[in-house]
């Protein structure tokens, strides 16, 4: 049952937040790909090596007070 909540290692995840990141916050995501989307959203793409890295990104989003919209594994195999 809990296996569906485990994070795949070396997998790419897309994380969408509401709003465009202010330039001063970009340093917090300097080792990730950050893209601004239409509609005022930001897409953060990160390759995780373990569950702690993914939760670290999510915690950083929380600490910055950003609204988390989506966390999705890239199933395309890239």
Buried (B, 14 or more C-beta within 10 A) or exposed (E): EEEEEEBEEEBBBBBBBEBEBEEEBEEBBEEBEBEEEEEEBBBBBBBBEEEEBBEEBBEBBEEBEBEEEEBEEEEEEE
